[in-house]
């Protein structure tokens, strides 16, 4: 497993979208984690702790783990926001 498999810049053909060389270790200065790389099915997401534990299990640490924590926190806050009201919620009742 390589760090790139958790990055949004990693393409299916095995190359980096930014043109960087694929690192041999679990380290990349341009690492850009995506929740869909950790949970391919959105229903699998439980909480930020789950994502952080996965990252630690796969050997992420330092700046990359910090980026995973930020991504997990953004995902959690996005899931907690109240869904926007739909236009038919404003119907006038007789």
DSSP file (Angstrom, degrees, kcal/mol; ACC not computed):
  #  RESIDUE AA STRUCTURE BP1 BP2  ACC     N-H-->O    O-->H-N    N-H-->O    O-->H-N    TCO  KAPPA ALPHA  PHI   PSI    X-CA   Y-CA   Z-CA
    1    1 A X              0   0    0      0, 0.0     2,-0.3     0, 0.0     3,-0.0   0.000 360.0 360.0 360.0 141.0    0.0    0.0    0.0
    2    2 A X    >   -     0   0    0      1,-0.1     3,-1.5    24,-0.1     4,-0.2  -0.869 360.0-116.4-120.6 156.7    1.2    3.5   -0.8
    3    3 A X  G >  S+     0   0    0     22,-0.6     3,-1.9    -2,-0.3     4,-0.2   0.807 108.9  70.6 -58.3 -31.4    0.1    6.9    0.6
    4    4 A X  G >  S+     0   0    0      1,-0.3     3,-1.7    19,-0.2     6,-0.3   0.757  81.2  72.1 -61.7 -25.9   -1.1    7.9   -2.8
    5    5 A X  G <  S+     0   0    0     -3,-1.5    -1,-0.3     1,-0.3    -2,-0.2   0.689 101.2  45.4 -65.2 -16.4   -4.0    5.5   -2.6
    6    6 A X  G <  S+     0   0    0     -3,-1.9    28,-1.3    -4,-0.2     2,-0.3   0.345  97.4  96.8-103.2   3.3   -5.6    7.8    0.0
    7    7 A X  B X   -A   33   0A   0     -3,-1.7     3,-1.1    26,-0.2    26,-0.2  -0.738  69.2-141.3-101.6 141.5   -4.9   11.0   -2.0
    8    8 A X  T 3  S+     0   0    0     24,-3.2    -1,-0.1    -2,-0.3    25,-0.1   0.686 101.5  62.7 -69.8 -18.5   -7.4   12.8   -4.2
    9    9 A X  T 3  S+     0   0    0     23,-0.3     8,-3.2    21,-0.1     2,-0.4   0.531  78.6 105.0 -85.0  -6.1   -4.5   13.5   -6.7
   10   10 A X  B <   -B   16   0B   0     -3,-1.1     6,-0.2    -6,-0.3     2,-0.2  -0.635  60.5-150.6 -81.9 125.8   -3.9    9.8   -7.4
   11   11 A X    >   -     0   0    0      4,-2.9     3,-1.9    -2,-0.4    -2,-0.1  -0.535  24.9-112.8 -94.2 161.6   -5.2    8.7  -10.8
   12   12 A X  T 3  S+     0   0    0      1,-0.3    -1,-0.1    -2,-0.2    -2,-0.0   0.776 115.0  63.9 -63.0 -26.8   -6.4    5.2  -11.7
   13   13 A X  T 3  S-     0   0    0      2,-0.1    -1,-0.3     1,-0.1     3,-0.1   0.409 121.2-105.7 -80.6   5.2   -3.5    4.8  -14.0
   14   14 A X  S <  S+     0   0    0     -3,-1.9     2,-0.3     1,-0.3    -2,-0.1   0.636  81.4 118.8  85.5  14.9   -1.1    5.0  -11.0
   15   15 A X        -     0   0    0      6,-0.1    -4,-2.9   -11,-0.0     2,-0.4  -0.748  66.9-108.8-112.6 160.6    0.2    8.5  -11.6
   16   16 A X  B >   -B   10   0B   0      4,-0.6     3,-1.7    -2,-0.3    -6,-0.2  -0.747  15.7-142.5 -88.2 131.0    0.0   11.7   -9.6
   17   17 A X  T 3  S+     0   0    0     -8,-3.2    -1,-0.1    -2,-0.4    -7,-0.1   0.775 104.3  54.9 -61.0 -27.4   -2.3   14.4  -10.9
   18   18 A X  T 3  S-     0   0    0     -9,-0.2    -1,-0.3     2,-0.1    -8,-0.1   0.484 117.6-113.5 -86.1  -3.2    0.3   16.9   -9.8
   19   19 A X    <   +     0   0    0     -3,-1.7    -2,-0.1     1,-0.3     2,-0.1   0.597  66.9 145.7  82.8  11.2    3.1   15.2  -11.7
   20   20 A X        -     0   0    0      1,-0.1    -4,-0.6    10,-0.0    -1,-0.3  -0.441  56.6-102.0 -79.1 155.1    5.0   14.2   -8.6
   21   21 A X        -     0   0    0     -2,-0.1     2,-0.4     1,-0.1    -1,-0.1  -0.528  42.5-105.1 -70.6 142.7    6.9   10.9   -8.4
   22   22 A X        -     0   0    0     -2,-0.2    -1,-0.1    -8,-0.1     2,-0.1  -0.584  40.3-125.7 -71.6 122.6    5.1    8.2   -6.5
   23   23 A X        -     0   0    0     -2,-0.4   -19,-0.2     1,-0.1   -20,-0.2  -0.361   4.9-143.9 -72.1 149.5    6.8    7.9   -3.1
   24   24 A X  S    S+     0   0    0    -22,-0.1    -1,-0.1    -2,-0.1     2,-0.1   0.793  83.3  46.3 -80.6 -29.2    8.1    4.6   -1.9
   25   25 A X  S    S-     0   0    0      2,-0.2     2,-1.2   -23,-0.1   -22,-0.6  -0.285 105.0 -84.8-101.6-172.0    7.2    5.3    1.7
   26   26 A X  S    S+     0   0    0    -24,-0.1     2,-0.3    33,-0.1    35,-0.3  -0.441  93.5  98.3 -93.6  60.0    4.2    6.7    3.5
   27   27 A X        +     0   0    0     -2,-1.2     2,-0.3    33,-0.1    -2,-0.2  -0.976  33.8 155.4-151.0 132.8    5.2   10.3    3.0
   28   28 A X    >   -     0   0    0     -2,-0.3     3,-1.3   -25,-0.1    -6,-0.0  -0.908  32.0-147.9-156.9 128.9    4.3   13.0    0.5
   29   29 A X  T 3  S+     0   0    0     -2,-0.3    -1,-0.1     1,-0.3     0, 0.0   0.743 102.4  47.2 -70.7 -21.9    4.4   16.8    1.0
   30   30 A X  T 3  S+     0   0    0      2,-0.0    -1,-0.3   -21,-0.0   -21,-0.1   0.119  78.0 153.0-105.0  20.0    1.4   17.4   -1.3
   31   31 A X    <   -     0   0    0     -3,-1.3     2,-0.4     1,-0.1   -27,-0.1  -0.281  20.1-176.4 -56.0 127.4   -0.8   14.7    0.3
   32   32 A X        -     0   0    0    -28,-0.1   -24,-3.2     2,-0.0   -23,-0.3  -0.796  12.8-156.0-129.7  85.9   -4.5   15.6   -0.2
   33   33 A X  B     -A    7   0A   0     -2,-0.4     2,-0.4   -26,-0.2   -26,-0.2  -0.275   5.0-160.5 -69.3 149.6   -6.7   13.0    1.6
   34   34 A X    >>  -     0   0    0    -28,-1.3     3,-1.7     1,-0.1     4,-0.7  -0.992  22.9-134.5-129.7 138.4  -10.3   12.4    0.6
   35   35 A X  H >> S+     0   0    0     -2,-0.4     4,-2.8     1,-0.3     3,-1.0   0.845 107.0  61.2 -59.4 -34.3  -13.0   10.8    2.7
   36   36 A X  H 34 S+     0   0    0      1,-0.3    -1,-0.3     2,-0.2    -3,-0.0   0.701  97.7  59.1 -67.8 -17.4  -14.0    8.7   -0.3
   37   37 A X  H <4 S+     0   0    0     -3,-1.7    -1,-0.3   -31,-0.2     3,-0.2   0.736 113.8  36.8 -79.6 -23.8  -10.5    7.2   -0.3
   38   38 A X  H << S+     0   0    0     -3,-1.0     2,-0.4    -4,-0.7    -2,-0.2   0.804 131.4  26.6 -93.5 -36.7  -11.1    5.9    3.2
   39   39 A X     <  -     0   0    0     -4,-2.8    -1,-0.3    -5,-0.1     6,-0.1  -0.872  60.2-176.9-130.7  97.3  -14.8    5.0    2.9
   40   40 A X  S    S+     0   0    0     -2,-0.4     2,-0.6    -3,-0.2    -1,-0.1   0.818  82.1  52.9 -65.9 -28.3  -15.9    4.1   -0.6
   41   41 A X  S >  S-     0   0    0      1,-0.1     3,-2.7     0, 0.0     4,-0.4  -0.942  81.7-145.4-106.3 117.5  -19.5    3.7    0.6
   42   42 A X  G >  S+     0   0    0     -2,-0.6     3,-1.1     1,-0.3    -1,-0.1   0.758  98.1  65.2 -54.8 -25.0  -20.6    6.9    2.5
   43   43 A X  G 3  S+     0   0    0      1,-0.2    -1,-0.3    -3,-0.0    -3,-0.0   0.678  90.0  66.6 -71.5 -15.8  -22.7    4.6    4.9
   44   44 A X  G <  S+     0   0    0     -3,-2.7    -1,-0.2    -5,-0.0     2,-0.2   0.690  77.1 103.0 -76.8 -18.4  -19.4    3.1    6.1
   45   45 A X    <   +     0   0    0     -3,-1.1     3,-0.1    -4,-0.4    -6,-0.0  -0.480  38.3 164.4 -69.2 129.2  -18.4    6.4    7.7
   46   46 A X        -     0   0    0      1,-0.4     2,-0.3    -2,-0.2    -1,-0.2   0.785  57.2 -42.7-108.6 -57.6  -18.9    6.4   11.5
   47   47 A X    >>  -     0   0    0      1,-0.1     4,-1.2     0, 0.0     3,-0.7  -0.965  59.5 -86.1-165.3 172.1  -16.9    9.3   12.9
   48   48 A X  H 3> S+     0   0    0     -2,-0.3     4,-2.5     1,-0.2     5,-0.2   0.853 120.7  62.5 -59.7 -34.4  -13.6   11.1   12.7
   49   49 A X  H 3> S+     0   0    0      1,-0.2     4,-2.5     2,-0.2    -1,-0.2   0.870  99.4  54.7 -58.8 -37.9  -12.0    8.7   15.1
   50   50 A X  H <> S+     0   0    0     -3,-0.7     4,-2.0     2,-0.2    -1,-0.2   0.923 110.3  45.3 -61.2 -45.5  -12.6    5.8   12.8
   51   51 A X  H  X S+     0   0    0     -4,-1.2     4,-2.4     2,-0.2    -2,-0.2   0.900 112.7  50.7 -66.8 -41.6  -10.8    7.6    9.9
   52   52 A X  H  X S+     0   0    0     -4,-2.5     4,-2.4     1,-0.2    -2,-0.2   0.903 109.4  50.9 -64.5 -41.5   -7.9    8.6   12.2
   53   53 A X  H  X S+     0   0    0     -4,-2.5     4,-2.5     1,-0.2    -1,-0.2   0.896 109.9  50.5 -62.5 -39.7   -7.5    5.1   13.4
   54   54 A X  H  X S+     0   0    0     -4,-2.0     4,-2.0     2,-0.2    -2,-0.2   0.932 110.0  50.0 -62.1 -45.0   -7.4    3.8    9.8
   55   55 A X  H  <>S+     0   0    0     -4,-2.4     5,-2.6     1,-0.2    -2,-0.2   0.912 112.2  46.8 -61.1 -43.7   -4.7    6.4    9.0
   56   56 A X  H ><5S+     0   0    0     -4,-2.4     3,-1.6     1,-0.2    -1,-0.2   0.908 109.4  54.9 -64.8 -41.7   -2.6    5.4   12.0
   57   57 A X  H 3<5S+     0   0    0     -4,-2.5    -1,-0.2     1,-0.3    -2,-0.2   0.882 107.0  50.7 -58.0 -39.3   -3.0    1.7   11.1
   58   58 A X  T 3<5S-     0   0    0     -4,-2.0    -1,-0.3    -5,-0.1    -2,-0.2   0.401 125.7-101.4 -83.8   4.1   -1.7    2.4    7.6
   59   59 A X  T < 5 +     0   0    0     -3,-1.6     2,-0.3     1,-0.3    -3,-0.2   0.622  66.9 152.2  93.7  14.0    1.3    4.2    9.0
   60   60 A X      < +     0   0    0     -5,-2.6     2,-0.3    -6,-0.2    -1,-0.3  -0.579  13.8 151.3 -79.2 140.8    0.5    7.8    8.5
   61   61 A X    >>  +     0   0    0    -35,-0.3     3,-1.2    -2,-0.3     4,-0.5  -0.944  39.4  16.6-155.1 173.7    2.0   10.2   11.0
   62   62 A X  H 3> S-     0   0    0     -2,-0.3     4,-2.0     1,-0.3     5,-0.1  -0.308 124.3  -1.8  61.9-133.5    3.2   13.8   11.3
   63   63 A X  H 3> S+     0   0    0      1,-0.2     4,-2.0     2,-0.2    -1,-0.3   0.834 134.9  53.8 -62.8 -35.1    1.9   16.3    8.7
   64   64 A X  H <> S+     0   0    0     -3,-1.2     4,-1.9     2,-0.2    -1,-0.2   0.908 108.5  48.5 -68.9 -40.0    0.0   13.6    6.8
   65   65 A X  H  X S+     0   0    0     -4,-0.5     4,-2.5     1,-0.2    -2,-0.2   0.882 109.2  54.3 -65.3 -37.0   -1.9   12.5    9.9
   66   66 A X  H  X S+     0   0    0     -4,-2.0     4,-2.2     1,-0.2    -2,-0.2   0.903 107.6  49.9 -61.8 -41.3   -2.7   16.2   10.6
   67   67 A X  H  X S+     0   0    0     -4,-2.0     4,-2.3     2,-0.2    -1,-0.2   0.872 110.0  50.8 -65.4 -36.6   -4.2   16.5    7.1
   68   68 A X  H  X S+     0   0    0     -4,-1.9     4,-2.7     2,-0.2    -2,-0.2   0.913 109.1  51.3 -65.7 -42.6   -6.3   13.4    7.7
   69   69 A X  H  X S+     0   0    0     -4,-2.5     4,-2.3     2,-0.2    -2,-0.2   0.910 111.2  47.7 -61.0 -42.7   -7.5   14.8   11.0
   70   70 A X  H  X S+     0   0    0     -4,-2.2     4,-2.4     2,-0.2    -1,-0.2   0.911 112.4  49.0 -64.4 -42.4   -8.5   18.1    9.3
   71   71 A X  H  X S+     0   0    0     -4,-2.3     4,-2.2     1,-0.2    -2,-0.2   0.908 112.0  48.7 -63.5 -42.1  -10.3   16.2    6.5
   72   72 A X  H  X S+     0   0    0     -4,-2.7     4,-2.3     2,-0.2    -2,-0.2   0.886 111.0  50.2 -66.1 -39.1  -12.2   14.1    9.0
   73   73 A X  H  X S+     0   0    0     -4,-2.3     4,-2.4     2,-0.2    -2,-0.2   0.900 110.4  49.9 -65.8 -40.8  -13.2   17.1   11.0
   74   74 A X  H  X S+     0   0    0     -4,-2.4     4,-2.2     2,-0.2    -2,-0.2   0.912 111.3  49.5 -62.4 -41.9  -14.5   18.8    7.8
   75   75 A X  H  X S+     0   0    0     -4,-2.2     4,-2.0     2,-0.2    -2,-0.2   0.913 110.7  49.7 -63.9 -42.7  -16.5   15.7    7.0
   76   76 A X  H  X S+     0   0    0     -4,-2.3     4,-1.3     1,-0.2    -2,-0.2   0.920 112.1  46.9 -63.7 -44.2  -18.0   15.5   10.4
   77   77 A X  H  X S+     0   0    0     -4,-2.4     4,-1.0     1,-0.2    -1,-0.2   0.869 110.9  52.8 -67.3 -35.1  -19.0   19.2   10.4
   78   78 A X  H  < S+     0   0    0     -4,-2.2     3,-0.3     1,-0.2    -1,-0.2   0.875 109.7  48.7 -66.2 -36.1  -20.5   18.8    6.9
   79   79 A X  H  < S+     0   0    0     -4,-2.0    -1,-0.2     1,-0.2    -2,-0.2   0.754 109.4  53.2 -74.5 -23.9  -22.6   15.8    8.1
   80   80 A X  H  < S+     0   0    0     -4,-1.3    -1,-0.2    -5,-0.2    -2,-0.2   0.655  84.7 104.7 -85.9 -16.0  -23.8   17.7   11.1
   81   81 A X  S  < S-     0   0    0     -4,-1.0     2,-0.3    -3,-0.3     3,-0.1  -0.348  82.6-105.9 -66.2 146.3  -25.1   20.7    9.2
   82   82 A X        -     0   0    0      1,-0.1    -1,-0.1    -2,-0.0     3,-0.1  -0.556  40.7-108.9 -71.2 130.4  -28.9   21.0    8.7
   83   83 A X        -     0   0    0     -2,-0.3    -1,-0.1     1,-0.1     3,-0.1  -0.293  41.3 -96.7 -59.6 145.0  -29.9   20.1    5.2
   84   84 A X        -     0   0    0      1,-0.1     2,-0.1    -3,-0.1    -1,-0.1  -0.318  42.9-105.4 -61.9 142.5  -31.1   23.1    3.2
   85   85 A X        -     0   0    0     -3,-0.1     2,-0.2     1,-0.1    -1,-0.1  -0.444  34.2-121.4 -68.6 142.4  -34.8   23.5    3.0
   86   86 A X    >   -     0   0    0     -2,-0.1     3,-1.9     1,-0.1     4,-0.3  -0.498  21.5-112.6 -83.3 156.7  -36.4   22.5   -0.3
   87   87 A X  G >  S+     0   0    0      1,-0.3     3,-1.5     2,-0.2    -1,-0.1   0.812 115.6  60.5 -60.8 -31.6  -38.4   25.1   -2.2
   88   88 A X  G >  S+     0   0    0      1,-0.3     3,-1.0     2,-0.1    -1,-0.3   0.582  87.7  74.8 -76.5  -5.5  -41.7   23.2   -1.6
   89   89 A X  G <  S+     0   0    0     -3,-1.9    -1,-0.3     1,-0.2    -2,-0.2   0.637  90.5  59.3 -73.5 -13.9  -41.2   23.7    2.1
   90   90 A X  G <  S+     0   0    0     -3,-1.5    -1,-0.2    -4,-0.3    -2,-0.1   0.195  75.4 138.4-100.1  15.1  -42.2   27.4    1.6
   91   91 A X    <   -     0   0    0     -3,-1.0     2,-0.5     1,-0.1    -3,-0.0  -0.297  56.3-120.0 -62.7 144.2  -45.6   26.6    0.2
   92   92 A X        -     0   0    0      2,-0.0     2,-0.4     1,-0.0    -1,-0.1  -0.722  26.2-143.2 -84.8 130.1  -48.4   28.8    1.3
   93   93 A X              0   0    0     -2,-0.5    -1,-0.0     1,-0.1     0, 0.0  -0.782 360.0 360.0 -98.4 138.5  -51.1   26.9    3.1
   94   94 A X              0   0    0     -2,-0.4    -1,-0.1     0, 0.0    -2,-0.0   0.451 360.0 360.0 -83.1 360.0  -54.8   27.8    2.6
